Amino acid sequence: MRGRNPYLAAGEARRPTRPYTITVRHPPGPDSPGDTVIFVDPEHLSNGDHGLVGSVLGQALAAGVEIEHSCGGVLACSTCHVYVTAGGKSCGEASEEEEDMIDGAPAVRSTSRLACQCVPDGSSDIVVDVPAWNRNAVKEGH
Ligand code: FES
């Protein structure tokens, strides 16, 4: 599934104005891709065909870094659940719709965000941890 949730207003997220990095940390394991640092150029934001333009998911997919995204980034699942463990303030507040969807995810923490909806403003580098259950979902082909 691709596209945008028609029930959400467009253009709500702030866009970055300076380059920054997203470090994606996958949980350890035999098939783990490990840690990847993505350099984000605000002049070339992407949604990787999934999620909001400039979102963590979009930037990751555009860089070839996989994060599960069963609904295609239209805020209809919680498989893109990640923990923003550094630089979370640059991501702004989650929308009510995002928070409602996160509530349905396993192992929710105060740092939980949906990667397809989380658009950093570039005021700091960020680090996101992919939950272990998310990696398992990818491995099983869901
Ligand atoms: S991919 Fe479904 S909510 Fe992000």
py3Dmol code that shows the C-alpha trace and the ligand (Angstrom):
import py3Dmol

protein = """\
ATOM      1  CA  MET A   1       0.000   0.000   0.000  1.00  0.00           C
ATOM      2  CA  ARG A   2       1.317   3.435  -0.884  1.00  0.00           C
ATOM      3  CA  GLY A   3       0.148   6.963  -0.588  1.00  0.00           C
ATOM      4  CA  ARG A   4      -1.146   9.122   2.149  1.00  0.00           C
ATOM      5  CA  ASN A   5      -3.883   8.758   4.720  1.00  0.00           C
ATOM      6  CA  PRO A   6      -6.685  10.938   3.335  1.00  0.00           C
ATOM      7  CA  TYR A   7      -7.949  11.726   6.827  1.00  0.00           C
ATOM      8  CA  LEU A   8      -4.812  13.605   7.813  1.00  0.00           C
ATOM      9  CA  ALA A   9      -3.971  17.167   6.841  1.00  0.00           C
ATOM     10  CA  ALA A  10      -0.953  17.586   4.558  1.00  0.00           C
ATOM     11  CA  GLY A  11       2.153  19.564   5.364  1.00  0.00           C
ATOM     12  CA  GLU A  12       1.865  19.532   9.154  1.00  0.00           C
ATOM     13  CA  ALA A  13       5.422  18.450   9.855  1.00  0.00           C
ATOM     14  CA  ARG A  14       8.283  20.910  10.033  1.00  0.00           C
ATOM     15  CA  ARG A  15      11.017  20.237   7.539  1.00  0.00           C
ATOM     16  CA  PRO A  16      14.736  20.354   8.350  1.00  0.00           C
ATOM     17  CA  THR A  17      16.715  23.407   7.271  1.00  0.00           C
ATOM     18  CA  ARG A  18      20.189  21.998   7.952  1.00  0.00           C
ATOM     19  CA  PRO A  19      21.898  18.670   7.308  1.00  0.00           C
ATOM     20  CA  TYR A  20      21.744  16.117  10.089  1.00  0.00           C
ATOM     21  CA  THR A  21      22.179  12.371  10.599  1.00  0.00           C
ATOM     22  CA  ILE A  22      19.821   9.542  11.507  1.00  0.00           C
ATOM     23  CA  THR A  23      21.548   6.567  13.096  1.00  0.00           C
ATOM     24  CA  VAL A  24      19.347   3.480  12.728  1.00  0.00           C
ATOM     25  CA  ARG A  25      20.264   0.731  15.177  1.00  0.00           C
ATOM     26  CA  HIS A  26      18.859  -2.725  14.488  1.00  0.00           C
ATOM     27  CA  PRO A  27      18.890  -5.270  17.312  1.00  0.00           C
ATOM     28  CA  PRO A  28      21.768  -7.735  17.336  1.00  0.00           C
ATOM     29  CA  GLY A  29      21.330 -11.149  15.762  1.00  0.00           C
ATOM     30  CA  PRO A  30      22.645 -13.326  12.945  1.00  0.00           C
ATOM     31  CA  ASP A  31      20.680 -11.437  10.267  1.00  0.00           C
ATOM     32  CA  SER A  32      20.978  -7.994  11.815  1.00  0.00           C
ATOM     33  CA  PRO A  33      22.146  -5.209   9.500  1.00  0.00           C
ATOM     34  CA  GLY A  34      23.595  -3.528  12.605  1.00  0.00           C
ATOM     35  CA  ASP A  35      23.897   0.236  12.857  1.00  0.00           C
ATOM     36  CA  THR A  36      23.625   2.539   9.857  1.00  0.00           C
ATOM     37  CA  VAL A  37      24.237   6.292   9.744  1.00  0.00           C
ATOM     38  CA  ILE A  38      22.116   8.156   7.196  1.00  0.00           C
ATOM     39  CA  PHE A  39      23.121  11.656   6.142  1.00  0.00           C
ATOM     40  CA  VAL A  40      20.052  13.804   5.497  1.00  0.00           C
ATOM     41  CA  ASP A  41      20.347  16.715   3.079  1.00  0.00           C
ATOM     42  CA  PRO A  42      17.373  19.080   3.547  1.00  0.00           C
ATOM     43  CA  GLU A  43      17.573  19.922  -0.155  1.00  0.00           C
ATOM     44  CA  HIS A  44      16.894  16.289  -1.074  1.00  0.00           C
ATOM     45  CA  LEU A  45      14.247  14.977   1.292  1.00  0.00           C
ATOM     46  CA  SER A  46      12.477  11.767   0.397  1.00  0.00           C
ATOM     47  CA  ASN A  47       9.620   9.638   1.570  1.00  0.00           C
ATOM     48  CA  GLY A  48      11.060   6.547  -0.079  1.00  0.00           C
ATOM     49  CA  ASP A  49       7.527   6.077  -1.487  1.00  0.00           C
ATOM     50  CA  HIS A  50       6.289   5.420   2.060  1.00  0.00           C
ATOM     51  CA  GLY A  51       5.366   7.848   4.834  1.00  0.00           C
ATOM     52  CA  LEU A  52       5.752  11.593   5.169  1.00  0.00           C
ATOM     53  CA  VAL A  53       8.420  13.350   3.139  1.00  0.00           C
ATOM     54  CA  GLY A  54      11.481  13.702   5.346  1.00  0.00           C
ATOM     55  CA  SER A  55      10.232  11.066   7.788  1.00  0.00           C
ATOM     56  CA  VAL A  56      12.622   8.656   9.475  1.00  0.00           C
ATOM     57  CA  LEU A  57      11.065   5.833   7.452  1.00  0.00           C
ATOM     58  CA  GLY A  58      11.272   7.723   4.165  1.00  0.00           C
ATOM     59  CA  GLN A  59      14.879   8.744   4.690  1.00  0.00           C
ATOM     60  CA  ALA A  60      15.814   5.220   5.781  1.00  0.00           C
ATOM     61  CA  LEU A  61      14.179   3.538   2.781  1.00  0.00           C
ATOM     62  CA  ALA A  62      15.721   6.065   0.398  1.00  0.00           C
ATOM     63  CA  ALA A  63      19.114   5.151   1.861  1.00  0.00           C
ATOM     64  CA  GLY A  64      18.450   1.417   1.506  1.00  0.00           C
ATOM     65  CA  VAL A  65      17.889   0.854   5.223  1.00  0.00           C
ATOM     66  CA  GLU A  66      14.892  -1.356   5.970  1.00  0.00           C
ATOM     67  CA  ILE A  67      12.357  -0.538   8.666  1.00  0.00           C
ATOM     68  CA  GLU A  68       9.167  -2.576   8.645  1.00  0.00           C
ATOM     69  CA  HIS A  69       6.187  -0.614   7.263  1.00  0.00           C
ATOM     70  CA  SER A  70       3.241  -2.915   6.643  1.00  0.00           C
ATOM     71  CA  CYS A  71       0.683  -0.213   5.793  1.00  0.00           C
ATOM     72  CA  GLY A  72       3.048   1.655   3.473  1.00  0.00           C
ATOM     73  CA  GLY A  73       3.381   4.627   5.795  1.00  0.00           C
ATOM     74  CA  VAL A  74      -0.212   5.809   5.896  1.00  0.00           C
ATOM     75  CA  LEU A  75      -0.674   5.616   9.680  1.00  0.00           C
ATOM     76  CA  ALA A  76      -2.763   2.468   9.576  1.00  0.00           C
ATOM     77  CA  CYS A  77      -0.515   0.094  11.565  1.00  0.00           C
ATOM     78  CA  SER A  78       2.292   0.286  14.102  1.00  0.00           C
ATOM     79  CA  THR A  79       4.899  -1.924  12.469  1.00  0.00           C
ATOM     80  CA  CYS A  80       7.207   1.075  11.870  1.00  0.00           C
ATOM     81  CA  HIS A  81       7.403   1.624  15.636  1.00  0.00           C
ATOM     82  CA  VAL A  82      10.877   2.791  16.660  1.00  0.00           C
ATOM     83  CA  TYR A  83      12.466   4.272  19.764  1.00  0.00           C
ATOM     84  CA  VAL A  84      14.020   7.712  19.250  1.00  0.00           C
ATOM     85  CA  THR A  85      16.789   7.372  21.816  1.00  0.00           C
ATOM     86  CA  ALA A  86      18.667  10.595  21.000  1.00  0.00           C
ATOM     87  CA  GLY A  87      17.592  13.870  19.458  1.00  0.00           C
ATOM     88  CA  GLY A  88      13.908  13.231  20.103  1.00  0.00           C
ATOM     89  CA  LYS A  89      13.130  16.918  20.648  1.00  0.00           C
ATOM     90  CA  SER A  90      13.978  17.623  17.011  1.00  0.00           C
ATOM     91  CA  CYS A  91      11.099  15.348  16.009  1.00  0.00           C
ATOM     92  CA  GLY A  92       8.418  17.538  17.550  1.00  0.00           C
ATOM     93  CA  GLU A  93       5.279  16.164  19.116  1.00  0.00           C
ATOM     94  CA  ALA A  94       3.454  13.113  17.789  1.00  0.00           C
ATOM     95  CA  SER A  95      -0.007  13.861  16.447  1.00  0.00           C
ATOM     96  CA  GLU A  96      -3.033  12.498  18.252  1.00  0.00           C
ATOM     97  CA  GLU A  97      -3.528  10.012  15.417  1.00  0.00           C
ATOM     98  CA  GLU A  98       0.073   8.815  15.726  1.00  0.00           C
ATOM     99  CA  GLU A  99      -0.249   8.458  19.500  1.00  0.00           C
ATOM    100  CA  ASP A 100      -3.444   6.452  19.098  1.00  0.00           C
ATOM    101  CA  MET A 101      -1.692   4.077  16.708  1.00  0.00           C
ATOM    102  CA  ILE A 102       1.388   3.767  18.952  1.00  0.00           C
ATOM    103  CA  ASP A 103      -0.909   2.732  21.808  1.00  0.00           C
ATOM    104  CA  GLY A 104      -1.571  -0.473  19.854  1.00  0.00           C
ATOM    105  CA  ALA A 105       2.122  -1.332  19.495  1.00  0.00           C
ATOM    106  CA  PRO A 106       3.944  -3.745  21.796  1.00  0.00           C
ATOM    107  CA  ALA A 107       6.552  -2.510  24.288  1.00  0.00           C
ATOM    108  CA  VAL A 108       5.655   1.187  24.092  1.00  0.00           C
ATOM    109  CA  ARG A 109       8.090   3.582  25.761  1.00  0.00           C
ATOM    110  CA  SER A 110       8.219   7.356  26.231  1.00  0.00           C
ATOM    111  CA  THR A 111      10.581   7.459  23.228  1.00  0.00           C
ATOM    112  CA  SER A 112       8.223   5.529  20.922  1.00  0.00           C
ATOM    113  CA  ARG A 113       7.412   7.041  17.527  1.00  0.00           C
ATOM    114  CA  LEU A 114       6.119   5.792  14.220  1.00  0.00           C
ATOM    115  CA  ALA A 115       8.982   6.101  11.742  1.00  0.00           C
ATOM    116  CA  CYS A 116       6.635   7.017   8.887  1.00  0.00           C
ATOM    117  CA  GLN A 117       5.234  10.014  10.798  1.00  0.00           C
ATOM    118  CA  CYS A 118       8.353  11.220  12.615  1.00  0.00           C
ATOM    119  CA  VAL A 119       9.922  14.106  10.666  1.00  0.00           C
ATOM    120  CA  PRO A 120      13.012  15.536  12.400  1.00  0.00           C
ATOM    121  CA  ASP A 121      13.561  19.278  11.969  1.00  0.00           C
ATOM    122  CA  GLY A 122      17.326  18.846  11.685  1.00  0.00           C
ATOM    123  CA  SER A 123      18.133  20.794  14.853  1.00  0.00           C
ATOM    124  CA  SER A 124      20.120  17.792  16.070  1.00  0.00           C
ATOM    125  CA  ASP A 125      21.310  14.390  14.941  1.00  0.00           C
ATOM    126  CA  ILE A 126      19.018  11.578  16.019  1.00  0.00           C
ATOM    127  CA  VAL A 127      19.359   7.909  16.930  1.00  0.00           C
ATOM    128  CA  VAL A 128      16.508   5.427  16.439  1.00  0.00           C
ATOM    129  CA  ASP A 129      16.414   1.878  17.744  1.00  0.00           C
ATOM    130  CA  VAL A 130      14.368  -0.703  15.843  1.00  0.00           C
ATOM    131  CA  PRO A 131      12.601  -3.002  18.327  1.00  0.00           C
ATOM    132  CA  ALA A 132      13.555  -6.677  18.239  1.00  0.00           C
ATOM    133  CA  TRP A 133       9.987  -7.738  17.430  1.00  0.00           C
ATOM    134  CA  ASN A 134      10.098  -5.462  14.375  1.00  0.00           C
ATOM    135  CA  ARG A 135      13.188  -7.245  13.074  1.00  0.00           C
ATOM    136  CA  ASN A 136      11.455 -10.585  13.598  1.00  0.00           C
ATOM    137  CA  ALA A 137       8.483  -9.409  11.542  1.00  0.00           C
ATOM    138  CA  VAL A 138      10.796  -8.571   8.653  1.00  0.00           C
ATOM    139  CA  LYS A 139      12.551 -11.903   8.959  1.00  0.00           C
ATOM    140  CA  GLU A 140       9.254 -13.754   8.789  1.00  0.00           C
ATOM    141  CA  GLY A 141       8.224 -11.836   5.702  1.00  0.00           C
ATOM    142  CA  HIS A 142       5.233  -9.974   7.167  1.00  0.00           C
TER     143      HIS A 142
END
"""
ligand_1 = """\
4
FES
S 4.056 2.008 8.307
Fe 2.062 1.769 9.114
S 1.956 3.400 10.523
Fe 3.964 3.611 9.759
"""
view = py3Dmol.view(width=600, height=400)
view.addModel(protein, "pdb")
view.setStyle({"model": 0}, {"cartoon": {"style": "trace"}})
view.addModel(ligand_1, "xyz")
view.setStyle({"model": 1}, {"stick": {}})
view.zoomTo()
view.show()
